[in-house]
Amino acid sequence: MTLASGLTAHLEAAAVEALPADRDSLHYEPPPVAFRWESRQRVDLLTAAWNGGTNARERHAVLARVASERGLPQAVIESAASVLARFDDSHQRLPTDEIERALDEFDVGESNTHLSLDEKAQLDRDGYVNLGRLLDEPTVTRMHERYDDAIAREGGSAGHEVSQTRGIGRMSGTVVKAINHDGLLDVLFTHPRLLAVTRHVLGSQFRLSSTNYHCPLPGYGQQALHADFGWGIDSRPQVVNAVWMLDDFTLENGPTRVVPGSHRSGTHPNGSPFNDGERDPYLPVPGEVYITGKAGSLMVYNAHLWHSGTQNRSTSLRRAQHVFFTRATNPTQQDMLAAIDAGVHRRLSTPHRAILDIPAP
């Protein structure tokens, strides 16, 4: 598929008919002020509840007490309680030793050497690490062709399982769909360097939560500053995310921006410390850093880190693959067992299935 046909295929998936003539002015649709205010209340309530208890009973008690003290609207209380309830019970399917055996198979046991001391220190301090180029050019080229063909087939429904965003071509569940029938995409969720980062942040008990292809079209891609967990965490991180750069990430084509150290703040950018009603979360913030790299590079981060995509001001696609992990007992963003293609399920090895937390077919 040529670049021109690849752009055409992405238009329908991104719900746009044409590209904007002006690629320098920001193109985004900020949420209504009322929505931001309600979101702020819910995030603050969940942050207080989660950090105020160590188990489900304690957290629900804190939620009820804080909601009463603050006189919060019933809709906010019910919404927050419903979200919190999803974490009340363990969602892990496989025995706890399955993932540890899988990590040993991928050479990511407790004593693995896939991360340097400096990389571990950067993860702890800044919340992210750019691991550089891990995929060679022929592999990246094959992935381009595979993604472009798949997004053309899915068309306007692409990404509907998790989220769709105007101006951004998205596909969900990529590593478990038929697009991965031959294992081309397996490396995206099993590379030892990726698993080593995830283990460093989350420990050995984690599983894949979702995989999402993400491609801002020229003139689109600016996101609000956010974190990939719904509220602030003051200790024990719950999620890790990774960005595989399938095109060069440059300052022009919409690289990821991060706020180093924000994962240690115990707060969330949708909560009160940042969302005061005056600040625009789409605009630059002090201290942010832009992550650039060659196609085939991998950036992994503690997903409580404040970050966002930025606008693609170039004339080309900016393809990326996101790979999102969570603690094994947490609910996942996508139900891998429900989404998996039967042929892919039969093909996967035991260690692969352990990372996905799915039993044998």
N, C-alpha and C positions, 0 to 999 in steps of 0.2 A: 504494500500500500504506500503510495507516494505521500509526501508532506501535505500536498493540497488535498488529496482525498482523505488523509487522516484528519485534517482540520474540519472538513465537511462532515465526516462521521461523528466528530465530537460535538458539533453544533446541536444536533437533536438531543444528545445525552445531556448537554448543558442547558437545554431549554432556551436557546437563543436562536434567532433567525439569521443574524449577521453580527460581525465584529464591530465594535465602536471605532469610529474614525479617530477619536482622541484617546490615546492609550495612556496619557500622562495624568489626566484628571481621574480621581478615584471614582469607581463605579461600584456602589454597594447600596443596600437598602437597610438602614438602621432600624432596629425594632422600635415600636412606639414607647414613649416614656412610661406609660402605665405598665407595660410589660416588663421594662427594666426595673421598675420599682418593686413589682411583685417578685421578680426573680431575685432581687437583692434581699428581700425579706426571707424568702425560702432558703437561699444559700446561707444567710446568717443563722437561721434556725437549725439547719442541718449541721453546720459547723459546730455550733454550741452543743448539739445533742451527741454527735459522734465523738467529739473530743472530751465530753463531760462524763462518758461512761466507758466501761470495758466490755460490756456484753449487751445483748439486745434489750433485756429488761431495763437495765440502767439507762440506756440511751433513749428509750421511749419515755421513761420517767422524766429525764431531763428535757426532752422535747416538749412534753405537756407543761412542765413547770415554766420554762422559758416563754412558751407561747402565751401562757396566761399572764405572766409578768409584763410582757410587751404588748398585750392586747391585740394580738395579730388577727387578721381576718380568718374566718373559718376555712375559706378556700385554700389559703396558704398553709394552714395547719394540716388539712387533709392531704394536700399534695405532698408535703414534706413527710408525713407519716407513711404514706404509700410508698414513697421512694425508699425510706429507711427500712420498711418491712421486707423489701427484696433482699436485704442483707441479714435477715434474722437467722436463716438456716443455711447450712452448707449446701452448695450446688455442685460439689465435686462428684464426678461419676466413678472414676477409677480409684483403686487403692492408693494410699499415700506414697507407697514405695515405687509405684510405676514411673512417676516423673523422675525420681532419683536414678533409677536404672537407665531411663532414656538419656539423661544428662551424661551418665557414664559412657553410654554408647556413642554420644556425640563428642566425647572427650571434654566434657565440661563438668567433671566431678569437682568435689570440694577443693582439690589442690590444683586445679587447672591453671595454666599460664597464659591464657588467651588475652588477658588484660595486664598492662604494666601498672606499677604502683602509681605512676603519674596519672594514668587514665582513671584509675579508681579514685584518686584524690580529686580529680576534676569533677567526676560524677558526684561525689559527696559535696564538694564546695559549690560548683556551678549548676549542677543538675543535668548536664548533658555532656556528650563526648562525640566528636566527629572522628570516626574510625577510618576515614579515607576510602580509597577505591578498593572494593572487594570483588567486583564483578568485571570480567574482561569485556572488551568491545563486542566480540561476536555474540556473547550471551545477552548483552544489552540490546543489540540489534534484533535478535530473535524475540526478546520480550516486547520490543516496540511493535513488531508485526503481530504478535499474539494479542496484545492489548488493543491495538487499533482494530483488528478484525472482530474481537469480542464486543467492543463498545459499539461497533457498527451493527452487530446482530441485536444487542439489547436495546439500542435506540433510546427512546424517551423513557423507558422503564429502568434504565441503568442506574443503579445505586438506591433504588427504592426501598431495599430491605433495611437499610440503616438511615441514610439521609441523602437528600438531593439539594444542590445549591446552584442557583442560576449563575451561568458563566463558568461552571466547573464541571468537567466530565468526570463522573464517579462510577465505580463498580464495587460492589460489596462481595465479600466471601470469595475473593479471587483464588486463593490457594486450594479451596475445596470444591470449586466448580469444575465443569468439564474443560475449561480453559487450561487447567493444569493436568490434563489427562496423562501426559508423559513425564511429569515431574520437573518440567522446566522451572516452575516457580517454587519448588520445595526449598531451595536454598534461602528464599526470602524469609522463612520462619524457622529455619534450622541451622543457619550459619553459626559456627561455634563462637565467633566474636559477639554476635547478637545475643546468643543464649548466655554467654558469660556476663554481659552487662546486666541482663535481666536477673540472673542469679545474684549478682552483687547487690542489686537494689531490693529485690523481693525475697531472696532466699530460694531454696530449692522447690518450694511448693507453689508453682504458678502454672498457668495454662493460657493458651491463645484465646483472646477475647473477640477479635475481629481482624480482618484484613480488608483494606479499602484502597483501591486505585484512585488517585486524585490528580486531576489534570486541569489547572487553570488555563483558560483560553486567553489569547492576547486581549488586553483591556479589562481582564477580570482577575479575581483571586484574592482581593483584600478581605481579610477576616478581622473580626473583633478579637482583641486580646482575650485568651481563655486558658483554661486548664482542662485536662482530659478526665477529671474526676469532678463530680458535681458539687463539691464543697471543700472547704479548707481542712487540711490534715496537719496536726501538730507533731505527729510522730508516726512511725511504721507506715511507709508508703504502700499504696495499694495497686498502683498501675505503672507500667512502663510502655512507652511508645517508641517506634522507630520509623525513620523516613529513608527509604531507599531512593536515591536520586537516579532516575532513569533517563534524564537529560542533564546536561550541565546546569547546576544551580548558580546563577550569576546575579549580581545586584540589579540587573535589568529585567530578568524574567520571573521575578516573584519568589525569592527564596524565603525559607522559614525564618521568622524573627523570634528570638528568645530573650527573656529577662533573667540573666544569670543570678542564681541564688534565691530566686523567688519561690522555689519549691520548699525552702526552709522557713518561709514566713508564717506558715500555719493559716494563711488566708487564701481567698479565691478572688480573681479579678471581677467576678460578678457580685461580690459581697461589698459591704460598706467601706472597707479600707480603700477601695479604688472607685467603686461605682457610687459617686456622690451626686449624680444627676447633672453634673457640670462637664465632666470629662467625656470625650468621645473615644470609646475603646478601639475604634478603627484607626486612630491617628497614632503617630510615634509616641513612645514613652521614654523617659530618661533611663539610660543604661542598657537599652535593648541592643542586641547583637544580631547581625544577619549571617546565616549559615550558608556558605557557598561550597561548591565542590564539583569535581568532574563526574560525568555520568558513570554509574556503577559504585558511587560512594554511599556510605551509610552513616547517618547521624542517629544516635539513640539517646533518649532522655527519660529521666524520672518525670512521669506524666502529670505530676502536680506542678511542674514548671509552667510559668506563664509564657505563652507563645501564640503565634498565629502565622498563617500564610500572608504573603504580601502580593500586591498587584503585579501581574505579568505585563510589563511595558514593552516587551519584545514583539516580534511578528511571528513567533513560533509557539508550538505547544511546550508546556513545562510538565512533563510526566513524572509522577512519583508513586511509590507504593508504600502505604502506611501499614505497619504490623503492630498490633496492640495486644499487650499481655496484662493479665490481672492475677491476683492471688487465687489459688486453686479453689478456695471455698466461695469466692464471690460469684455473683451472676455475671454472665458474659454479655457483650454488646450484641453478638449474633449467636444463635444456637447452631453450632457447627454440625451437630449430628443431624439436625433438620435440613441444613443447607447442602450437605455434602452430596456430590454426584456419586452414584453407585459404583461406577468404574474407578473413580479416584479412591473411594473407600476400600475397594478390594486391593488396589495397588499399594497402598500405604503400608509401611513396615510398622512393627510394634512400637519402636521409639517415636516414629512420626505421630502415630495415633495417641501416644501418651502426651505429647506436647499439645495436641488438640483436645485431649481428655475425652476421647470417644472409644468405645469398645470395638472389638473385632467385628466385622460384618457377619 
